[in-house]
Amino acid sequence: MTDLRRVRPTEERAVSASGDDPPALVVAFLSQLLLLHEHDHFLVRRIEVRALGAPPTALVARVEGEPFDASRHAARTEVKAITLHALVFDAARGQARVIVDI
């Protein structure tokens, strides 16, 4: 959405999400970050997450970043939504592949 190297971690926000299972939690969390961008024009630079449950079905996160500033941030491809379509979640490796709607 923009070049993260130009985003400064000057503000902090709290984000929480929950889902029926870990893959749904990934989508819910990314959707919350997208809403933060859409509503507050907030660009996230750093994320600290604390997962809740075993397996995790909720999380709380602290994100750092700053509001979008057209004079410093290039607007790139707009993400419209986070999807479950073809989502790959590998808990053992701590990896997920998520397809976004643009």
Secondary structure, 3 states (H helix, E strand, C coil): CCCHHHCCCCEEEEEEEECCCHHHHHHHHHHHHHHHHHHHCEEEEEEEEEEECCCCCEEEEEEEEEECCCCCCCCCCCCCEECCCCCEEECCCCEEECCEEC
